[in-house]
Amino acid sequence: MDTKNEPLITVITATHNRSKLLKKAIESVLNQTVKDFEYVIVDDASTDNTKEVVKKYKRKDKRIRYILNKQNPAKTHCRPLNVGIKEARGKYICYLDDDNEYYPYHLEVLIKAFDDPKLDVAYCDMMVEDEQGNQAHGIFKDFDHQFLMIRNFIDTSEVMHKRDVVFAVGGWDEKVTRFTDWNLWIRMCKWGAKFKRVPIVALKYFAHGGDTQSKRTEVESWFDRELGITMFKPPFDPVGDFIFRPYLGERKEETEPKVAIFTLTYQRLDYTKRMHKSMTLSADYPFDWWVFDQGSGDGTESWLMDDIKPRFVWCNGSNAGITKGSNYLIDKIKHQDYQIIVKVDNDCEFLTHGWLHTLVDLWKRNHKLYMSPYPEGLVHNPGGAQRIGYSYIGPYFIEVTQHIGGLCAFIDARAYDDFRWDDQFKHGNQDGEASRAFRLDDYMPCYIPLHRLWHIDTTAGQALNYPEYFERRKLEKTEVA
């Protein structure tokens, strides 16, 4: 999108037969202290005088854009909101329900939050006013992605977000008729959006008995005494639902993400051959293989270059160590258009069919997972790490942990935007270093027991088969390279 001379912010209101309430909403937007915005009003097939009301304001203020949605078969405000988003020209998007009002500083306090370039979504607090004029503070809560999975605490009209993030998740879900904002925030969160609460009351929320589609939709609710609030059962699966919806246009990278698998090789050609064969035959999903050879002298280089011909291979000529080799490959991969990066050790053997297909399917439901199939053959620590929780994501049972081993480590490619290994040992604590960094960036390490892999020959067997290799590894764990 050409951003030259475009407004900084787009405010969107979807309205239907509420011309009287709409007047206050429009005036609250036009009275903002921030002036660099456009106001897109989508009239969702109103039969009252909504058009005349908007046109009257539009004649006085050219920042208003009026769009008539002649019919809305789905009878949900999601469709007109998506129409408004497609028309939006601002870098940032806000919403204002037609029965709510902004305080004059609403846009000002939210746009300041985006001084943090990593922020994707900001939301303010609100004052709730009933039909008798009584006021009370609405729910105010700092962002908590785990709590969001069980209860919404962010109203549509409180939010400002980057335009790009709503296109990344494909817009508002037009098949959902209740808790549509909750649905969108969850999908943004699972996509990886960074949220921040601005603890300032900048919205007046009008609680009234008006008839809406959402109020006509039955929903299960109960009062949670421990939390002290009413809970609701949403008409969708917060944890297991797919992130992307195609309402703003198809995105091939979301429906068919590109996968890069990278491997470091050093000697032990028989292991590398077993790994490559099992990986290729069992993945059930296309991928590109990237290889960094650490100066193997056992025919690995010629096998790679002449027989296999990976997407990329670099033969270093000497052992640069895991850190340098991994960082070199990540730097190369990041210049390509991959959505997923998987680290696979050359002594990993895949035991079940479809492992990569399953992990990609899980990624489509939550981009913030750091995953591996269940590793067999770890005698002293079955499965790789202590479990701290269990869950289902869609049809898949997962085991939550704090650490993913290096045999196979699957993660969204954006995890490597700010991370490179820093461990100075040739063979040291790189797996723990990655797990710690990704956890701090809100990725959840987890094993997927549906699929299994094998640490070839186990550590004990490898020590017997390659004694010189293992003696060298002992030194590499104690001497900085």
N, C-alpha and C positions, 0 to 999 in steps of 0.2 A: 504494500500500500504506500503510495506517495504521501508522505507526511508534511510536505511543504505547505505552509499556510493552513494546515488542518488544526482544529481545536484540540486543546490538551485533554479535555474530558468530554465524554458523551453521557448525558443523563437520559435514561429510558423509562417511560411510563407506558404501561399497557392499560387501556381503560375500556369499560363497557357499560354504557347507560348510567353513568355517574357524573353527569355534567355539573351538578351542584357541588359535590365534593371535590371535583377536579379543579375548580377555580382556585381553591386554597393551595392545592398541591403545586399548580403552575406558578402562582405568585411566590411561593416559598423558594422555588428554583430560581426565578428571575431576580430575587432579592439576595442572592449569594454574594459574599464578599469577594470570592474568586469569580472573575468575569470570563475567563478563557474556557468556555464550554459551548456545546450545542445541546439542545433539548429535543429529543426525538419522542414524539407522542404517537403511539400506535393505537388507532381507534379500531377496536375489535368488533366490527359489525354492529355498532350502536344504532339504536332506533330512536333515541331522544335527540336533543339538540347539541350533542357533543361536538360535532363538526363546527357549528357556528360559534361555540364558545372558544374553541382552539383558534379558529381563524381570526377572531377578534384580537386575541393576544398576539398572534403571529404578525398581524399588520403593524403592531407597535414594536415587536422585537424579532429581528430576522434570525436570531439564534434558534428559534423554534422551527422544527420540521414536523409536518403532519403527514402521517401515512394511514390510509384507510385500508383495513383488512376486511374485504367485503363479506367473507364468510369464514367461520372457524368451526369446521365439522367436529374437531376434537373437544371443543368447549373447554379449553384449558388456556390459562394465561401464558403457558410456556410457548405456544406458537407465536403470538404477537411479540413476545420478548425476543425470540429468535429472529423474527423479522426485523426488529429494531437493531439487534446486534449486527446483522448483515449490512445494515445501512450505516452503522456507527463509523465515524471517522476519527474519533479520539483515541489516544494512546491508552487512556483509562476509561473504564465504564462503571457507571453507578446506576442504581435502580431506585425509583420512587413509586410505590403503590399509589393508586389514584385517591386513596382515602387517608394518606399520611402527609406529613409536612416536614421539610427540612428546617432546622434552625439556620439562621443566616450564615453561620460559620461552618456548616456541615462539610462542604467541599474543601474548605481551607484546612481543617484539621486532618482530614483523611489524606489529602495530597501530600502534606508534609511528611507523613509516614513513609512515603516512597523515596525519601532521601536515602533510604537503605535500598541499593539497587537489586538486592537479592529478594526483596519482598514482592509477593505476587498478589496478596489479598489483605486489605485493611478493613476493619469494621469498628464502628463506634458503639456507644451505649444509647439507650432510648428511654424516653418518658412515655408511659402509657396513660391515655386519657379516655375515660368512659363517656357515655352519652349524657351523664349528669355533670360532667366537668371535673370529676374527681381524678386526681393524678397519682401515679405510683411509678417507681423505677421498674423498668423491665429487667429481665434476666441479664446480668452482666458477669462475664466470665472470661478470664484470659484463655487463649487458645489451648485446647487439649485435644489432640487428634484421637486419643482412645475414647474419651468421653463423647466426642462427636459421633462415634459409631453406635452409641446407644441413645443419644438424646441431642436434638438440635438446640442451640443456644444463640444462633445468629439469624437475624431477620433479613429478608431481602433488601429492605430499604436502608439497612445499616452499612451496606457493603460498597467498597470501591475495589475494583480489581484491574489488573492489566488486561488489555484487549486480547493479547495473545493466549492467555491461559484458558479463556472460555472456548476459543477455537481449538486448543489442544485437546479438550475433552469433548468437543463436538456439540456444545450448546446445552440448553435446557431440555430435559427429557419430556417430550410431548405425550408420552404414554402414561406418565405419572400424574394423577389428579390431586394428590394430597402430599404435603411436605415436599413440594417441588424444590424449594430453596435448600432444604436439608440434603436432598438427593444431589444437587449440584455441588454443594460444599464438600460432601463426602468424595465425590468423583474428582474434584480438584485436589483434595488432600491426598488421595491415593495416587494421583498423577505425580504428585511431588511439589505442589504449590506451597509456598511459605505464607502462613497467616500471621496477622498481628492485630491484637485489640488496641484501639485507641480509647483510653478510659475517660471519655468526655461524652456527656449527653448531647447529641447533635441531631436527634430525630424525635419527632412527636408522633407516636403511634396511636391511631384512633381505634379503640375497641368498640365495635358496635354490632348490632344484630342483623346487618345486611345479608342478603342471600347470595352466596357464592357457590361455585362448583365444589370447592374444597370442603365447605361446611356441609354440603349435601352428601359427602362421601363418608360412609361409616368407618370408624377406626377404633381399634381396641385401646383403652387407656386404663391406667391405674395410678394410685398415689404411692410413691416410694417413701416410706417413713425415714429410712436412713438418709436419703438424699434430700428429703423435704420438698420434693417437687413432683408434679404429675409427669408420668412417663407415657410414651405412645409407641405402639407397634406400627412401624412404617409399612406401606404396601410394596416394599422392595427389600432386597437383601443388602444392607449396608456393607457387609464384609465381602460377600461373594459376587456381587454384581460387577459386570464389566464397566470399565472406566469410560470408554469412548462411545459416543452417540453420533450418528452421521447427519444431524439436523443442520449443521452449518457447512456441509460438504464432506465428501469422503477424504480420508487421509490414509494413504496406503501404508505409511510408516507405522500407523497405529493398528491397522487390521492385519498387516503382514510385516512385522518388524524384521529388520536385518540383524543378523547375529554374527559376531566375530568371536571365534574361539582362539585363545593364544596359549602356546606351550613353549617352555624352555627345555631344550634337550642337551644332555651332556653324557656321553658314553651310553652304555646299556641299550644298544640298538634293538635287542630282542624285546625289551619292555616297550619301547616306543612303537614298534610294529604292532604289538598286541593292543596297545592303547588306541592307535589310529584305526585299526580294523574294527574294534568293538565300538568306538565312537561313531565311525561312519555308518556301520550297519544298524545301529540301534537308535540313532538320534530321531529319525522320523520328522525332521524339520531341516530345511536348508541352512547352511552356515558356511562361512569362509574361515579357513584355518591359517593362522599366523604363527610362525615359528622363529625362535632365536636359538641357534645352536652355539653352545659355549666351547667350541673348539674340540668336538669329539674326534677321536682318532680311530674309530672302529667302523667306519663306513657310513655313519649316519648322514654326513653331508652329501655324499653321492646318492644315497637312497632318497633323500629329500629332493635334491635338485633334478635327478634323472627319472625317478620312478613316480614320486608322489606329486611334485610340483604344487605346493600349497599356494594360497592366495598371496602370501608373502613369506620369504625365508631370508634370514640374515645369518651368515656363518661368520662368527666373530673371530675365529682363529685362536682364541684363548678363553679361559673361564673368567668372565667379567662379574659373575655372581648373580644371584636371583634379583636383587634390587635393581642393578643397572640393566640387566636384560629385560625385566618386566617393564621398567619405566620406558625403555627404548621402544618396546612394542606398543605400549599404551599411547605414547606420543604419535606413533605412526597411525594407529587405529583411529585416534581422535580426529585426524584430518579427513576421515572418511565418514560416510553417512550411515553409521550403525546406531541402532537404538539399544542394543544389548551386547554386553561383553562377558565372556565366560573364560575363566582361567581353568585349564585342565593340565594336571601334572602328567609327565610321560610314564609314570608307573601307576596310572589309574586304568582300570579295566571296567567297562560298563556291563552290567549283568542283566538289565531289563530293557525291553523294547519301548521306545517312545518317550524316553526321559526328557529330551530337549523339547519335544512337542508339549509335554505336560508343564514344564517350567515356563515356556512361552505363554501358555494358556493362563497360568497363575499370574504372570507379569501383566497380562491384559486386564486382570482384575485388581492388581495392586503393584504399581511401579516401585514401591518402597520395600520390597522383599529382597533379602540377600540369601540365596538358596543353594542347596546341594542335595542330590540324592543321598540316601542313607549309606554310609560307608561301612561295608563289611571288612573283617580282617584286622580291626584295631583291637588287639587282644586285651590290652590294659585299660582301654577306654572305649567300650563298644559304642559305635555311632558317632564318635568324634568329640562330644562335649556334653556336659550336664544339661538336662532340659529344665527350663524355667516356666514352661507353659505349653498348652496344647490348644488347637483350634481347628475349625473347618473353614476353608475358603472355597466357596462353591462346593463341589463334590470332593474336594481334596482334604485329607487329614494332614495337618502339619505339626511339627514339633519345634517349639520356639526355644532358642538357646542364646547364648551371648557370644558364641564363637563359631565360625565356619572354617573347617580345615582347608588345606590348599589342594586336595585332590581334585575337587571340582567346585568352583565358586562362581555363581551366576548372579549378575546384578545389572540394573539399568545403567546405560553408558554414561548418563549424567553424573553418576557417583564419582567418576574419574575427572570431573571438571576441575576440582580443587585438590584431588588426592594423588600423590605419587609416593612410592615407598622411600623411606629414609634410613632404614636399617643398614648399617655399614658392614654387617657380616655377610660373607658369600652364602652361607647357609645358616640362617638364624631364626628370627622371630617375625618373618614377614607376614605370615598368616594372622598372627595375633595383632600385628600393627594395622592391617587392613580391617579386621573385625572391629577394633576399637574406633577407628576413624569413621567407618560407615555407621556404627551405632550412634555416634555423636551427631551424625547427619540424619538421624531419624530413620535409618534403614533397620529392618528387623531380620536378624539372622535366624534361619530356620532350616530344618531338614525335612525332606519329603520322603517318608518311608515307603510310599507306593513304588518308588524306584530305588534300585540298589547298585552300588559300584564296589569295586574290590581294590584294596591296596595290594598290588601284585606281590605275591609271596610273603606278605606281611613284613614288618621291619626286621624281624628275626631271620626270616628266610633270605631277604635281600642281603643281610650282613654276611650270611654264609656264602651266597652266590657271588657277591662282589666285595670281598673283604678290604681290598685296597681303597675302593671308593668310599667305604664307610669310615675307614681310618682317616681319610682326607676330610670327610664331613665333620669329624670330631674336632679337627683343628680349625675348620672354618667357623665352628660355633664358638670358638674361644679367642680367635685372633681376628682383629679388624682387618678387612681387605684393604 
